[in-house]
């Protein structure tokens, strides 16, 4: 809660992160150990549509909006359980080689898994 009695704006990015990590697990990007290639969040934003006051039951979700050569864009939404959307956002995730810290192309199998979670998937 912030000083005005609303859910603090930073919490929405935590909601987005929770949804993002669940999607990463679903497509195999959250592998245990020290993977050589993986995701890094390059950009994120949030549009706050309505204030949320405690107590509230919220749900967060994500989908894939765009897939590029080395990155993909995720769309996020946070809503009252069974009700109105209170925030929308986006995140751009880049696939990198952690050792060299360079971008890498999204492999075909991962691309297919991501595409299945897009607006038409």
C-alpha positions as CSV (number, residue, x, y, z in Angstrom):
1,X,0.0,0.0,0.0
2,X,1.2,3.5,-0.7
3,X,0.5,6.6,1.4
4,X,-2.9,7.1,-0.4
5,X,-4.1,3.6,0.5
6,X,-3.6,2.1,-3.0
7,X,-1.6,-0.9,-4.0
8,X,1.9,0.6,-4.6
9,X,2.8,1.0,-8.3
10,X,6.0,-1.0,-7.9
11,X,3.9,-4.1,-6.9
12,X,2.5,-4.2,-10.5
13,X,6.0,-4.9,-11.8
14,X,6.2,-7.8,-9.3
15,X,2.9,-9.1,-10.5
16,X,4.3,-8.9,-14.1
17,X,7.5,-10.7,-13.0
18,X,5.5,-13.5,-11.4
19,X,3.5,-14.0,-14.7
20,X,6.8,-13.8,-16.7
21,X,8.5,-16.4,-14.6
22,X,5.5,-18.8,-15.0
23,X,5.7,-18.4,-18.7
24,X,9.4,-18.9,-18.7
25,X,8.9,-22.2,-16.8
26,X,6.2,-23.2,-19.3
27,X,8.5,-22.8,-22.3
28,X,11.6,-24.1,-20.7
29,X,13.5,-20.8,-20.1
30,X,13.6,-21.3,-16.3
31,X,16.0,-24.3,-16.4
32,X,17.7,-25.2,-13.1
33,X,21.4,-24.6,-12.7
34,X,23.5,-22.1,-14.7
35,X,22.2,-22.1,-18.3
36,X,24.6,-20.5,-20.8
37,X,21.7,-18.9,-22.8
38,X,18.7,-17.3,-21.3
39,X,16.4,-14.3,-21.0
40,X,17.0,-10.8,-19.8
41,X,14.4,-8.1,-19.4
42,X,15.4,-5.2,-21.6
43,X,12.3,-3.0,-21.2
44,X,9.1,-2.9,-19.2
45,X,6.2,-0.5,-18.8
46,X,2.9,-0.3,-17.1
47,X,-0.4,1.6,-17.7
48,X,-2.3,2.0,-14.5
49,X,-6.0,1.9,-15.3
50,X,-7.7,1.9,-11.9
51,X,-6.6,2.1,-8.3
52,X,-6.7,-1.0,-6.2
53,X,-7.4,-0.9,-2.4
54,X,-6.8,-3.5,0.2
55,X,-8.2,-6.1,0.4
56,X,-8.5,-7.3,-3.2
57,X,-8.2,-10.5,-5.1
58,X,-6.1,-10.0,-8.2
59,X,-5.0,-12.2,-11.1
60,X,-2.1,-11.5,-13.4
61,X,-1.6,-13.0,-16.8
62,X,0.7,-12.7,-19.8
63,X,0.8,-13.6,-23.5
64,X,3.3,-13.2,-26.3
65,X,2.6,-10.2,-28.5
66,X,5.6,-10.2,-30.8
67,X,8.5,-12.5,-31.6
68,X,11.6,-11.0,-33.2
69,X,15.0,-12.5,-34.1
70,X,16.6,-12.2,-30.6
71,X,13.8,-10.8,-28.5
72,X,10.1,-11.2,-27.8
73,X,7.5,-8.8,-26.4
74,X,5.2,-10.0,-23.6
75,X,1.8,-8.4,-22.8
76,X,0.7,-8.3,-19.2
77,X,-2.7,-7.7,-17.5
78,X,-3.7,-7.5,-13.9
79,X,-7.4,-7.7,-13.0
80,X,-9.7,-8.1,-10.1
81,X,-10.6,-11.8,-9.9
82,X,-13.5,-12.2,-12.3
83,X,-13.6,-8.4,-13.0
84,X,-12.1,-5.4,-14.5
85,X,-8.5,-5.0,-15.7
86,X,-6.7,-2.6,-13.4
87,X,-3.3,-2.5,-15.2
88,X,-1.8,-3.4,-18.5
89,X,1.9,-3.6,-19.4
90,X,4.6,-4.9,-21.7
91,X,8.0,-6.3,-21.3
92,X,10.7,-6.9,-24.0
93,X,12.8,-9.9,-23.3
94,X,16.1,-10.5,-25.1
95,X,17.7,-13.9,-25.3
96,X,21.4,-13.6,-24.5
97,X,24.6,-15.7,-24.1
98,X,25.4,-15.0,-20.4
99,X,29.1,-15.7,-20.9
100,X,29.7,-13.2,-23.8
101,X,26.7,-11.0,-22.8
102,X,25.6,-10.9,-26.5
103,X,22.2,-11.4,-28.1
104,X,21.5,-14.8,-29.6
105,X,18.8,-15.8,-32.1
106,X,15.7,-17.5,-30.6
107,X,16.0,-21.2,-31.4
108,X,13.2,-22.7,-33.5
109,X,11.7,-24.9,-30.8
110,X,11.5,-22.0,-28.3
111,X,10.0,-19.8,-31.1
112,X,7.3,-22.4,-31.6
113,X,6.5,-22.6,-27.9
114,X,6.3,-18.8,-27.6
115,X,4.1,-18.5,-30.8
116,X,1.7,-20.9,-29.2
117,X,1.2,-18.5,-26.3
118,X,0.5,-15.5,-28.5
119,X,-2.8,-13.8,-29.2
120,X,-3.8,-16.4,-31.7
121,X,-2.1,-19.3,-29.8
